[in-house]
Amino acid sequence: MTVHEPDDLRPVDLTDDGPPILPDQTADDTDLGWGDWRETDDDARLLEERPPHW
């Protein structure tokens, strides 16, 4: 006689067809979520505002 646990008899679907459970990034984890403007990469501005001790 074989004894089965309840989880042994439950089918498990291992396909990945559904939507993601959690998004990669939430809305509050962005500049807009913190109320900031979304800025483009402005390397020239960053180099211009570089402190003199760099």
N, C-alpha and C positions, 0 to 999 in steps of 0.2 A: 504494500500500500504506500503510495506517494503522498506526502503532505505538502500542500501548496500554501504559501502565504497569500493574503489578499492582493498584494501588489504584483505577485508573479502572474496572476491571471488577467490583470488590467492591460489592455493594449495601449501602447505608447506610440504616438505619431511623431516621427523624427524628421519630417519634412519641414523645410523653411519657407513655406509659401505665404505665411501670414505677415501682417505688418510688424515692424519692430516694436518690441515691448517698450523700450525707452529710446527717445531720439538721441542722436549723437551730441547735440547741443540744444539747450533749452533757450527760450526767448529771453529770459532774464540773465543769461550768460553772454550777452552781446553788448556792444556799445549802445545800441538803441534801447536795450532793456534797462540800462542804467541811466537813460536820459541823455546820453551823449550823441553827438553827431557822428555819423560814420565817415571817417576820414580815409582818404586814399593814402597809399604809401608815398610819403613826401620826404624822400631822403635829402633833397637839397635844403629844405627847411630845417631838418634835424641837424645837418652839418653846420648851417648858419647859426643856429642857436646853441651850438656846442660850447660848454664852459671853457674858459681859457686855460685851465689846468690839464686839459686832455691833450 
